[in-house]
Amino acid sequence: MRRFVPFSGATLAAYVALAVAVFSSAWQHPAGRWVGQDFDPILFIWHLRWVPFAFAHGHDPLISDYLNYPDGFNLMWNTSILLPAFLLSPVTLLLGVVVAYNVLATLALALSAWCAYFALRRYVRPGPAAVGGLLYGFSPFMFAQAQNQPHMTLAVFPPLALLLLDETLVRQRRSPLLVGALIGIAAGFQLVTGEEILAATVLVAAIGIALLALLHRNLIRARTPYALRALGAAFVVALVIGAVPLGVQLFGPQHVAASSGPVQSRGTFILDAAELVVPTRREELTFGAANDVGAKFKGQSEIDGYIGLPLLVLAGFAVVAWRRRPVVQFAAGLAAAVTLLSFGPRLTVAGRTLPLPLPWVIPQRLPFLENILPARLTLFLFLLLALLVAVFVDRSRLPPLAVAATVALALVPLIPDLPFASSASTTPRFFEAGARAVPDGSVALVAPLAGIEGGTTAPMLWQAKADLRFRMPEGYVIHRSGGFTAPQSRLLLFDRIARLGNGERVPPLTGRQRHDIRCTLQRFDVGTVVVGPMRTGRTRTIAFLRQVLGHAPATVGGVAYWPSVLRLSRCT
């Protein structure tokens, strides 16, 4: 134990240092750049600011009308990272929301790797476990998701579930109530961190339990009483922690009806079978022909399943060499099942979908499970591969240098394309200074529109940087309809601004249309209109709003600004 604690601390420090190094393009200017791309991350940046703001001002953190005003939106139906946002509140308030996002993105990889290390310690020595943790926490899956989705890279729950379920189903040495309580606490915390990982873990765990029972049928009777007590305790504790969040999600304001279907279209974000062995633009070691094949993969934002032939060969060797070890049998069987599910409802090879139905056709029709993206199940594949690699390092009779060289040969192809992408936090001075000209808590219409219609999320960043001083009738959120398209996008005001922001030409307004738009402004309680930087159409957008409001805007801090709009836009 005295040697274990220092080694574990050193392992965590090494993982953190590696994550900082990979994300160095953001850490060179941590308040001015964030890790990853420039669309989805702003959603998480907004949530990092919302949670401390909600607690400080007495708002319900699970419901907000600061976006999509006046209807608001249900944060439990959105990737709101409530627990991480709460824990990072001191960083957000002291150093700023962009720094907090970079801390989240960096620690997500390091902590995921560290938890995998702890889980693998149950089966191998510390050194091999550290190698396995490295593979899990810094896998192609993690680097692909780090571009946009920190709720997926903060993947500490799957290895913790592996560790705790091993105790529940196999070892059974500690109190079942204690073990069950720990499972329930972990599941409850995961609920308010990222529901997709929770749902996916439950699915994979159910398959794992069935596989374990199949492999060890003679032990079912002896192990069942303990397991039932532990899992019963886990359910009760998880329900206590998650009762309020789940109640809000299922029955609260702006909840999504079960009949709405999945948020994302089925069959898009799947694992292409060729992706397992074909490197893409996301890897450092790729080439033209491979990139041509990779360009055919569906769901380009979810290309995260590259394993590479060397790692596949190494894992296959471990399975054959130590096939009599129960943990190897289990890892190999579950890895095969997870891979099959990751393919989605139909097998796709190099972009070509074959008429071959696969097991995913079943869970894609079940509540909650239908919103899991099959491609993201490769997270569990990398955890199981990490276990097999750790077994190889731990059990191999090769000289240490030969083992190190073999593992390096398997892992080097997984190095991501460097330098890792980062995005500039470009915010007009008007918002950086707190948007003091906007009445506190009032509604401001900001162009370009934040969301799918406007093709940007930048106004949400500006709102967060202004400490949420104002509400917006727009936002990149999941609406009650179950999609990202806002109901108000059909209204002429929002339709015109979106089209102008996309570079389209629109016909002049008629007198009746101008009247209707003023009524829309009044109906949404818009007190201020602001036009910030836009990729295209800014001049035409300002001209359009000038025609609606009847006078030219003021130019303040890099924005065009109309105050007192409620007085100007009376619908009479």
LOFI-128304 format. One line per 5 residues: number of its first residue (from 1); their letters; for each residue y, z, x of C-alpha. Coordinates in Angstrom, 1 decimal. Layout:
NUM	a	Y/Z/X | ...
//
This chain:
1	mrrfv	0.0/0.0/0.0 | 2.4/0.8/2.8 | 1.9/-2.7/4.2 | 1.9/-4.3/0.8 | 5.4/-3.2/-0.3
6	pfsga	7.3/-4.5/2.8 | 5.3/-7.8/2.7 | 6.1/-8.2/-1.0 | 9.8/-7.6/-0.3 | 9.8/-10.1/2.5
11	tlaay	8.1/-12.6/0.3 | 10.7/-12.2/-2.4 | 13.5/-12.6/0.2 | 11.8/-15.7/1.6 | 11.6/-17.2/-1.9
16	valav	15.3/-16.4/-2.6 | 16.3/-17.9/0.7 | 14.3/-21.1/0.1 | 15.9/-21.5/-3.4 | 19.4/-21.0/-2.0
21	avfss	18.6/-23.6/0.7 | 17.3/-26.2/-1.9 | 20.3/-25.6/-4.1 | 22.8/-25.5/-1.2 | 24.9/-28.3/-2.6
26	awqhp	25.9/-25.9/-5.4 | 26.0/-22.8/-3.3 | 28.6/-24.3/-0.9 | 31.0/-24.0/-3.8 | 29.3/-21.6/-6.2
31	agrwv	32.3/-21.3/-8.6 | 33.1/-25.0/-8.6 | 29.7/-26.6/-8.8 | 26.5/-25.8/-10.6 | 22.9/-26.6/-10.0
36	gqdfd	21.6/-29.7/-11.7 | 23.1/-32.3/-14.0 | 26.2/-32.3/-16.2 | 25.0/-32.2/-19.8 | 22.4/-29.7/-20.8
41	pilfi	23.4/-27.0/-18.2 | 26.7/-26.6/-19.9 | 24.8/-25.4/-23.0 | 23.3/-22.6/-20.9 | 26.7/-21.9/-19.3
46	whlrw	28.1/-21.4/-22.7 | 25.4/-19.0/-23.7 | 25.9/-17.0/-20.5 | 29.5/-16.5/-21.6 | 28.7/-16.0/-25.3
51	vpfaf	26.4/-13.0/-25.0 | 28.8/-10.6/-23.1 | 31.7/-11.9/-25.3 | 29.7/-11.1/-28.5 | 28.9/-7.6/-27.4
56	ahghd	32.4/-6.9/-26.3 | 33.9/-8.1/-29.6 | 31.4/-6.8/-32.0 | 29.9/-10.2/-33.0 | 26.2/-10.7/-33.8
61	plisd	24.8/-12.2/-30.6 | 22.1/-14.1/-32.6 | 24.6/-16.0/-34.8 | 27.8/-17.7/-33.8 | 30.5/-19.8/-35.5
66	ylnyp	32.4/-20.4/-32.2 | 30.6/-23.8/-32.2 | 29.9/-25.9/-35.3 | 32.6/-24.0/-37.2 | 32.6/-23.0/-40.1
71	dgfnl	28.9/-23.2/-40.6 | 28.0/-21.9/-37.1 | 24.5/-22.0/-35.7 | 21.5/-19.9/-35.2 | 21.0/-19.0/-31.5
76	mwnts	17.3/-18.3/-32.0 | 16.8/-21.9/-32.8 | 18.6/-22.9/-29.7 | 17.7/-22.2/-26.0 | 20.1/-19.2/-25.9
81	illpa	18.5/-17.3/-22.9 | 19.8/-14.0/-24.6 | 18.1/-11.6/-22.2 | 19.0/-13.3/-19.0 | 22.6/-13.8/-20.3
86	fllsp	22.8/-10.0/-21.0 | 21.4/-9.0/-17.6 | 23.8/-11.4/-15.8 | 26.8/-10.2/-17.8 | 28.3/-8.3/-14.8
91	vtlll	28.1/-11.5/-12.7 | 29.6/-13.6/-15.5 | 32.5/-11.1/-16.0 | 33.2/-10.5/-12.3 | 32.5/-13.8/-10.6
96	gvvva	32.7/-16.3/-13.5 | 30.2/-18.2/-15.7 | 29.5/-21.0/-13.2 | 28.5/-18.5/-10.5 | 26.3/-16.7/-13.0
101	ynvla	24.5/-20.0/-13.9 | 23.9/-20.7/-10.2 | 22.4/-17.1/-9.8 | 20.2/-17.8/-12.8 | 19.0/-21.2/-11.5
106	tlala	18.3/-19.7/-8.1 | 16.6/-16.5/-9.1 | 14.5/-18.4/-11.7 | 12.6/-20.2/-9.0 | 12.3/-17.2/-6.7
111	lsawc	11.2/-14.7/-9.4 | 8.7/-17.1/-10.9 | 7.2/-17.6/-7.4 | 7.2/-13.9/-6.8 | 5.5/-13.1/-10.1
116	ayfal	2.8/-15.7/-9.3 | 2.4/-14.0/-5.9 | 1.7/-10.7/-7.7 | -0.7/-12.2/-10.1 | -2.6/-14.0/-7.3
121	rryvr	-2.8/-10.8/-5.3 | -5.5/-9.8/-7.8 | -7.8/-12.5/-6.4 | -6.8/-13.1/-2.8 | -5.0/-11.4/0.2
126	pgpaa	-1.2/-11.2/0.3 | -0.7/-14.2/2.7 | -2.7/-16.7/0.6 | -1.1/-15.3/-2.6 | 2.3/-16.0/-1.1
131	vggll	1.3/-19.6/-0.5 | 0.1/-19.9/-4.1 | 3.4/-18.4/-5.3 | 5.3/-21.0/-3.3 | 3.4/-23.8/-5.0
136	ygfsp	4.0/-22.4/-8.5 | 7.7/-21.4/-8.1 | 8.7/-24.6/-6.1 | 6.5/-27.2/-7.8 | 7.7/-30.6/-9.0
141	fmfaq	7.7/-29.1/-12.5 | 10.3/-26.5/-11.4 | 12.5/-28.9/-9.6 | 12.5/-31.4/-12.6 | 13.4/-28.6/-15.0
146	aqnqp	16.0/-27.1/-12.7 | 18.1/-30.2/-13.3 | 18.7/-29.1/-16.9 | 16.6/-26.3/-18.3 | 16.7/-22.9/-16.7
151	hmtla	14.9/-21.4/-19.7 | 11.9/-23.3/-18.4 | 12.3/-22.5/-14.7 | 12.5/-18.7/-15.4 | 8.8/-18.8/-15.8
156	vfppl	7.8/-15.3/-14.9 | 5.8/-14.7/-18.1 | 2.8/-17.0/-17.5 | 1.7/-15.3/-14.2 | 2.3/-11.9/-15.7
161	allll	0.2/-12.9/-18.7 | -2.5/-14.0/-16.4 | -2.4/-10.6/-14.6 | -2.4/-8.5/-17.8 | -5.0/-10.6/-19.6
166	detlv	-7.3/-10.3/-16.6 | -7.0/-6.5/-17.0 | -7.5/-6.8/-20.8 | -10.5/-9.1/-20.8 | -12.2/-8.7/-17.5
171	rqrrs	-11.5/-5.6/-15.5 | -10.6/-3.1/-18.2 | -9.9/-0.2/-15.8 | -6.7/1.1/-17.3 | -5.8/2.5/-20.7
176	pllvg	-6.0/-0.3/-23.3 | -2.9/1.0/-25.0 | -0.9/0.9/-21.8 | -2.0/-2.6/-20.9 | -1.4/-3.8/-24.5
181	aligi	2.1/-2.2/-24.4 | 2.9/-4.0/-21.2 | 1.7/-7.3/-22.7 | 3.9/-6.7/-25.8 | 6.9/-5.8/-23.8
186	aagfq	6.5/-8.9/-21.6 | 6.1/-11.1/-24.7 | 9.0/-9.5/-26.5 | 11.3/-10.1/-23.5 | 10.1/-13.7/-23.3
191	lvtge	10.9/-14.2/-26.9 | 14.6/-13.6/-26.1 | 14.4/-15.6/-22.9 | 12.7/-18.8/-23.9 | 10.4/-19.2/-26.9
196	eilaa	8.8/-22.4/-25.7 | 7.2/-20.7/-22.7 | 6.1/-17.9/-25.0 | 4.5/-20.3/-27.5 | 2.9/-22.4/-24.8
201	tvlva	1.5/-19.3/-23.1 | -0.1/-18.1/-26.3 | -1.7/-21.5/-26.7 | -3.0/-21.7/-23.2 | -4.1/-18.0/-23.3
206	aigia	-6.1/-18.8/-26.5 | -7.9/-21.7/-24.8 | -8.4/-19.5/-21.7 | -10.0/-16.7/-23.8 | -12.3/-19.2/-25.4
211	llall	-13.3/-20.6/-22.0 | -13.9/-17.1/-20.7 | -16.1/-16.3/-23.6 | -18.1/-19.5/-23.0 | -18.5/-18.8/-19.3
216	hrnli	-19.6/-15.2/-19.9 | -21.2/-15.0/-23.3 | -23.4/-12.1/-22.2 | -20.3/-9.9/-21.7 | -18.6/-10.5/-25.0
221	rartp	-20.0/-7.6/-26.9 | -19.2/-5.1/-24.1 | -15.7/-6.3/-23.5 | -14.6/-6.9/-27.1 | -13.7/-3.3/-28.2
226	yalra	-11.3/-2.7/-25.3 | -9.8/-6.2/-25.7 | -9.1/-5.7/-29.4 | -7.4/-2.3/-28.8 | -5.2/-3.8/-26.1
231	lgaaf	-4.3/-6.9/-28.0 | -3.6/-4.9/-31.1 | -1.2/-2.7/-29.2 | 0.4/-5.8/-27.7 | 1.0/-7.3/-31.1
236	vvalv	2.6/-4.1/-32.4 | 4.9/-3.7/-29.5 | 5.9/-7.4/-29.4 | 6.6/-7.2/-33.2 | 8.8/-4.2/-32.8
241	igavp	10.8/-5.9/-30.0 | 10.9/-9.3/-31.7 | 11.3/-8.3/-35.4 | 15.1/-8.7/-35.6 | 15.3/-11.9/-33.5
246	lgvql	12.4/-13.5/-35.4 | 13.9/-12.4/-38.7 | 17.1/-14.1/-37.9 | 15.3/-17.2/-36.7 | 13.1/-17.5/-39.8
251	fgpqh	15.4/-16.2/-42.5 | 18.9/-15.8/-41.0 | 22.0/-18.1/-41.4 | 21.5/-21.7/-40.3 | 17.8/-21.3/-39.8
256	vaass	15.8/-24.5/-39.6 | 13.4/-25.0/-42.5 | 9.7/-25.4/-41.6 | 9.7/-28.8/-43.4 | 12.2/-30.2/-40.9
261	gpvqs	9.5/-31.0/-38.4 | 9.7/-30.9/-34.7 | 13.2/-31.0/-33.0 | 12.1/-33.6/-30.5 | 10.2/-36.8/-31.5
266	rgtfi	6.5/-36.7/-31.1 | 4.9/-38.7/-28.3 | 8.0/-39.0/-26.1 | 7.9/-36.2/-23.7 | 4.3/-36.4/-22.5
271	ldaae	2.5/-36.5/-19.1 | 1.7/-40.1/-18.1 | -1.7/-40.1/-16.4 | -0.3/-42.1/-13.5 | 2.3/-39.5/-13.0
276	lvvpt	-0.3/-37.2/-11.5 | -0.6/-39.3/-8.4 | 2.5/-41.6/-8.3 | 5.6/-40.1/-6.7 | 8.9/-40.9/-8.4
281	rreel	12.6/-40.7/-7.7 | 12.4/-37.0/-8.0 | 10.4/-36.7/-4.8 | 11.7/-37.1/-1.2 | 8.6/-39.0/-0.1
286	tfgaa	8.5/-42.0/-2.5 | 8.8/-45.8/-2.2 | 9.9/-48.8/-4.2 | 6.6/-49.7/-5.8 | 6.0/-46.1/-6.9
291	ndvga	9.5/-45.9/-8.3 | 8.9/-49.1/-10.3 | 5.8/-47.5/-11.9 | 7.7/-44.3/-12.5 | 10.4/-46.1/-14.3
296	kfkgq	7.8/-46.9/-17.0 | 7.0/-43.3/-17.7 | 8.2/-42.0/-21.1 | 10.7/-39.2/-21.4 | 12.3/-39.6/-18.0
301	seidg	14.0/-36.2/-18.2 | 10.5/-34.6/-18.3 | 8.9/-36.3/-15.3 | 7.5/-33.1/-13.9 | 3.7/-33.5/-13.4
306	yiglp	3.4/-35.1/-10.0 | 0.6/-33.5/-8.0 | -0.2/-36.1/-5.4 | -3.6/-37.1/-4.1 | -3.7/-34.6/-1.1
311	llvla	-3.2/-31.6/-3.4 | -5.7/-33.0/-5.9 | -8.3/-33.4/-3.1 | -7.6/-29.9/-1.8 | -8.0/-28.4/-5.3
316	gfavv	-11.1/-30.4/-5.9 | -12.6/-29.2/-2.6 | -11.8/-25.6/-3.5 | -13.6/-26.1/-6.9 | -16.7/-27.5/-5.3
321	awrrr	-16.8/-25.2/-2.3 | -16.4/-22.0/-4.3 | -17.8/-23.1/-7.6 | -19.9/-20.0/-8.0 | -16.8/-17.7/-8.1
326	pvvqf	-16.0/-16.9/-11.7 | -12.2/-17.2/-11.1 | -12.7/-20.7/-9.6 | -14.8/-21.8/-12.6 | -12.2/-20.4/-15.0
331	aagla	-9.2/-22.0/-13.1 | -10.9/-25.4/-12.9 | -11.9/-25.5/-16.6 | -8.5/-24.3/-17.9 | -6.7/-26.7/-15.6
336	aavtl	-8.7/-29.6/-17.1 | -7.9/-28.4/-20.6 | -4.2/-28.0/-19.9 | -4.0/-31.5/-18.3 | -5.6/-33.0/-21.3
341	lsfgp	-3.1/-31.3/-23.6 | -0.2/-32.4/-21.4 | -1.1/-36.1/-22.1 | 0.1/-35.6/-25.6 | -1.4/-37.2/-28.8
346	rltva	-2.3/-40.5/-27.1 | -3.3/-41.3/-23.5 | -0.5/-43.1/-21.7 | -1.0/-44.8/-18.3 | 1.9/-46.3/-16.4
351	grtlp	4.0/-46.5/-19.6 | 1.2/-48.1/-21.7 | -0.1/-46.0/-24.6 | -3.7/-46.5/-25.3 | -5.3/-46.2/-28.8
356	lplpw	-7.2/-43.1/-27.7 | -6.4/-39.9/-29.7 | -6.3/-36.7/-27.7 | -6.5/-33.0/-28.6 | -2.7/-32.6/-28.8
361	vipqr	-2.8/-34.2/-32.3 | -3.9/-30.8/-33.6 | -1.2/-28.4/-32.2 | 1.6/-30.9/-32.8 | 1.1/-30.3/-36.5
366	lpfle	1.2/-26.5/-36.4 | 4.4/-24.4/-36.9 | 6.1/-23.4/-33.7 | 3.5/-25.2/-31.5 | 4.9/-28.5/-32.8
371	nilpa	8.1/-27.9/-30.8 | 6.3/-27.5/-27.5 | 6.8/-30.6/-25.3 | 3.4/-31.6/-24.0 | 4.7/-32.5/-20.6
376	rltlf	5.9/-29.0/-20.1 | 2.4/-27.6/-20.2 | 2.1/-28.8/-16.6 | 3.8/-25.5/-15.7 | 0.4/-23.9/-16.3
381	lflll	-1.4/-26.6/-14.4 | 0.6/-25.7/-11.3 | -0.2/-22.0/-11.8 | -3.9/-22.8/-11.8 | -3.5/-25.1/-8.9
386	allva	-1.7/-22.3/-7.1 | -4.7/-20.1/-7.7 | -7.1/-22.7/-6.3 | -5.0/-23.3/-3.2 | -4.7/-19.5/-2.7
391	vfvdr	-8.5/-19.3/-2.8 | -8.8/-22.1/-0.3 | -6.4/-20.3/2.1 | -8.2/-17.0/1.6 | -11.8/-18.2/1.8
396	srlpp	-11.7/-21.1/4.2 | -13.6/-20.8/7.5 | -11.4/-23.3/9.3 | -9.2/-22.1/12.1 | -5.8/-20.8/10.9
401	lavaa	-3.9/-23.7/12.3 | -6.2/-26.1/10.6 | -5.8/-24.3/7.3 | -2.0/-24.4/7.7 | -2.0/-28.1/8.5
406	tvala	-4.3/-28.9/5.5 | -2.0/-26.9/3.1 | 1.1/-28.5/4.6 | -0.4/-32.0/4.1 | -1.0/-31.2/0.5
411	lvpli	2.4/-29.6/-0.3 | 4.8/-31.8/1.8 | 4.5/-34.7/-0.7 | 5.9/-32.3/-3.4 | 9.2/-31.8/-1.6
416	pdlpf	12.0/-32.8/-4.0 | 14.6/-35.4/-3.4 | 17.3/-33.7/-1.3 | 20.1/-32.8/-1.4 | 19.3/-31.4/-4.8
421	assas	21.8/-32.6/-7.5 | 24.8/-30.4/-8.4 | 27.7/-31.1/-10.8 | 31.4/-30.3/-10.4 | 32.9/-27.8/-12.8
426	ttprf	35.9/-29.9/-13.7 | 38.1/-28.0/-16.2 | 41.8/-28.8/-17.1 | 44.3/-26.1/-16.1 | 45.1/-25.5/-19.7
431	feaga	41.6/-24.0/-20.2 | 41.3/-22.4/-16.7 | 44.4/-20.4/-17.6 | 42.8/-19.1/-20.7 | 44.3/-21.6/-23.3
436	ravpd	46.9/-19.0/-24.1 | 48.8/-21.4/-26.3 | 45.9/-21.4/-28.8 | 45.9/-18.4/-31.2 | 43.1/-16.1/-30.4
441	gsval	40.1/-16.6/-32.6 | 41.6/-19.7/-34.3 | 39.9/-23.2/-34.6 | 40.7/-25.9/-32.1 | 39.5/-29.5/-32.4
446	vapla	38.8/-30.7/-28.8 | 38.3/-34.3/-27.8 | 36.0/-35.7/-26.5 | 33.6/-34.2/-29.1 | 31.0/-31.8/-27.7
451	giegg	27.5/-32.9/-28.7 | 25.3/-35.9/-29.2 | 28.0/-37.9/-31.0 | 30.6/-37.5/-28.3 | 28.1/-38.0/-25.4
456	ttapm	29.4/-34.9/-23.5 | 29.2/-31.2/-23.5 | 32.4/-30.7/-21.4 | 34.5/-29.1/-24.1 | 31.9/-26.3/-24.3
461	lwqak	32.4/-25.7/-20.6 | 36.2/-25.6/-21.2 | 35.8/-23.2/-24.1 | 33.6/-20.9/-21.9 | 36.1/-21.0/-19.1
466	adlrf	38.8/-20.0/-21.5 | 36.8/-16.9/-22.4 | 35.9/-18.2/-25.8 | 39.5/-17.8/-27.0 | 39.0/-20.3/-29.8
471	rmpeg	36.3/-21.7/-32.1 | 35.4/-25.4/-32.4 | 34.1/-27.5/-35.3 | 31.7/-29.3/-32.9 | 29.0/-28.4/-30.4
476	yvihr	25.7/-29.4/-28.8 | 23.5/-27.2/-30.9 | 20.4/-27.5/-33.2 | 21.6/-27.6/-36.7 | 20.0/-26.4/-40.0
481	sggft	18.6/-29.9/-40.4 | 16.5/-29.4/-37.3 | 18.3/-31.9/-35.1 | 21.3/-32.2/-32.9 | 23.3/-34.4/-35.1
486	apqsr	26.1/-32.5/-36.9 | 26.5/-33.0/-40.6 | 30.3/-33.4/-40.2 | 29.7/-36.4/-37.8 | 29.7/-38.6/-40.9
491	lllfd	33.2/-37.6/-41.7 | 35.9/-40.1/-40.8 | 37.8/-37.8/-38.4 | 34.7/-37.0/-36.2 | 33.3/-40.5/-36.5
496	riarl	36.6/-42.1/-35.3 | 36.9/-39.6/-32.3 | 33.3/-40.2/-31.3 | 33.6/-44.0/-31.5 | 36.9/-44.0/-29.5
501	gnger	35.3/-41.7/-26.9 | 32.5/-44.2/-26.5 | 34.9/-47.0/-25.8 | 34.8/-48.7/-29.2 | 37.7/-50.3/-30.9
506	vpplt	38.4/-49.1/-34.5 | 40.6/-50.6/-37.2 | 44.0/-49.0/-38.0 | 44.0/-46.2/-40.6 | 45.1/-46.8/-44.1
511	grqrh	47.3/-44.3/-45.9 | 44.4/-43.0/-47.9 | 42.3/-42.5/-44.7 | 45.1/-40.6/-43.0 | 45.3/-38.3/-46.1
516	dirct	41.5/-37.7/-46.0 | 41.6/-36.9/-42.3 | 44.4/-34.4/-42.9 | 42.3/-32.8/-45.6 | 39.3/-32.6/-43.2
521	lqrfd	41.5/-30.8/-40.6 | 42.6/-28.3/-43.3 | 39.0/-27.8/-44.6 | 37.8/-27.0/-41.1 | 40.8/-24.6/-40.5
526	vgtvv	41.9/-26.6/-37.5 | 45.0/-25.0/-36.1 | 45.2/-26.8/-32.7 | 44.2/-30.2/-31.5 | 43.5/-30.8/-27.8
531	vgpmr	42.6/-34.0/-26.0 | 41.2/-33.3/-22.5 | 40.0/-35.7/-19.8 | 37.7/-38.5/-21.3 | 35.5/-41.1/-19.6
536	tgrtr	36.9/-43.8/-21.9 | 39.2/-44.2/-24.8 | 41.6/-41.3/-24.1 | 44.7/-43.4/-24.7 | 43.4/-44.7/-28.0
541	tiafl	42.2/-41.2/-29.1 | 45.7/-39.8/-28.5 | 47.2/-42.7/-30.4 | 44.8/-42.1/-33.3 | 45.6/-38.4/-33.5
546	rqvlg	49.3/-39.2/-33.2 | 49.0/-41.4/-36.2 | 47.2/-38.7/-38.1 | 49.5/-35.8/-37.2 | 52.7/-37.8/-37.3
551	hapat	54.2/-37.0/-33.8 | 53.4/-37.2/-30.1 | 51.6/-34.3/-28.4 | 52.9/-32.1/-25.7 | 51.3/-32.5/-22.3
556	vggva	50.3/-29.1/-21.0 | 47.9/-28.3/-18.1 | 46.2/-31.7/-18.0 | 45.7/-32.0/-21.8 | 47.4/-33.5/-24.7
561	ywpsv	48.2/-30.7/-27.2 | 49.2/-30.4/-30.8 | 49.9/-26.9/-32.0 | 50.4/-25.6/-35.6 | 48.2/-28.3/-37.0
566	lrlsr	47.5/-26.3/-40.2 | 51.1/-26.6/-41.2 | 51.2/-30.3/-40.3 | 48.0/-31.3/-42.0 | 48.5/-29.9/-45.5
571	ct	46.3/-31.8/-47.9 | 48.7/-32.5/-50.7
//
